Amino acid sequence: MAKTTKTTSATTAKKEAAPKKGPVAKNASTTAKKAAPTKKAATKKPAASADPAVKLEKACKDAVAKFQKMDGGQYKEIQEKLEWCIGSYNYDKNPEGLVEYGNKAANILKEVRKDSPRKVSKKLVDDLDNALAKF
């Protein structure tokens, strides 16, 4: 049998009787969230970089990296001392060794900078000096 494409009066009556659908809310809870967003409690973690000892540790690590790049045997001793002091600080959180050898490293880096300014950046020396000034 062949299908007819004619609409019968029964099908048109069903189409007219069906209510028109408007925009449907997907979920009542999502519309409520959009209307009144919930506020989260402001929980800020204390910044680790606010601690002067942490800044000094970072500056000393940068100095160690610079001494490694300079390839001078004359800087091997200060490099090893700084590495040891950084490890000691990580163990006991006592920055005395970092302060002592940080001052020595700052002086050495300043001397190298006087001789050849391109070897040592001003930022490295300033960061080390600023970190040491807080002790």
N, C-alpha and C positions, 0 to 999 in steps of 0.2 A: 504494500500500500504506500501511496505517496503521502508525504506530510504536507499539510497545508500551512501556509504562512498567514492565513487570514485570522484575525483576532475575532473571537466570538464575543458575544455580549456578556457571557459569564466571566471571561478573563478581564474585560474592561471594568466590570463592576468590582472585581477584587482589587484592581489597581487603584480605583478611586476610593475604596473603603480603607485602604491602608493609610495609617497616619504618616505624615511627612516627618522625616528624620532631620533634626537640626544638628548642630555641632554637639558631639557627645564628649563629655569629660572622660578621659581615660581612667583616671583614678582620683578619687576625692582627696586622698592624702597628698598627691602631688600638687594639686591646686592650692591646698592649704599652705604648703611649704613656700610656694611662690608668693602668696599673699603676705605671710608673716614669717620671714626667715628667722630661724633660731640663732641666737648669739652664742658663740663658743666662749668659754672662759679664757681670758688672756693668760696663757701660761708661757712665760718667757724663761728660757734657760739662761743661766748666767753665762755671759760670754767668756770663753776661756782666754781670749786674747786680752781681756781687761786686767788679768793678773800680770804684774811686771816681770815675774820670774818666767812666765811662759814666753813673753816677748823676748826676754834675754836668751832663753833656750833657742828660740827660732833664729835670732841674730847670730848666735854662736854656731848653729848648724850651717847657716849661710857662709859664715867665715871659714868653716872647715871645708865646705865645697869650693870656696875660692882658693884656699891653700892647696887643695888637690889639683886644681886646674893650673896653678902656677908652676908645677913641676920642679920646684926648687928643693934640693936636699936640705937647704938651710931652714925650710919651713916645716920639715917633717916632725920635729920635736913639738912645736906648738900645736900642730894639727893633731898629733896623738894625745897630747894633754887635754885639748878641748874635747876630743871624742870621749876620753875617759871621764871628764867632768860632766858631760851631757848624760852619759850612762849612769853616773853616780847620782845626778839630779833626778833622773827618772826613777831611780830606786828609792831614794829617801826624801826627795822634794826639798833638799837643802841647797840653795843656790850659791853658797860661799865659793866653791871652786869655780863656778861659772863666772862669778864677779871677778875673781883674781885673774884667771886666765883670759877672760873676756877683755880686761884692761890691757893685758900684754898683747893680745891679738889686735886690739884696736890700735895700739901704738905701732905695731909692725905694719899693719895695713896703711896707716897714715904715712909712714916712711916710704913704703913702696909707691904710694900715690904721689908723693912729692917727686920721686925719681921718674916715674912714668905714669901719668894720670889715667892712661887708657887701660892699664892692667886692673885697677881696682875702681869700682864705681863709687861715686859720691854717696849714693843711696845706701850702700852697704855700710860705709863708715858712719853715716848719720844714724842709721838704724841701731847699730851697735852702741854708739855714743848715747843715743836717747834711752836705750834699754838700760845702760849702765848708770845713767844719771838718776834713776829711781832707787838706787841702792846706796 
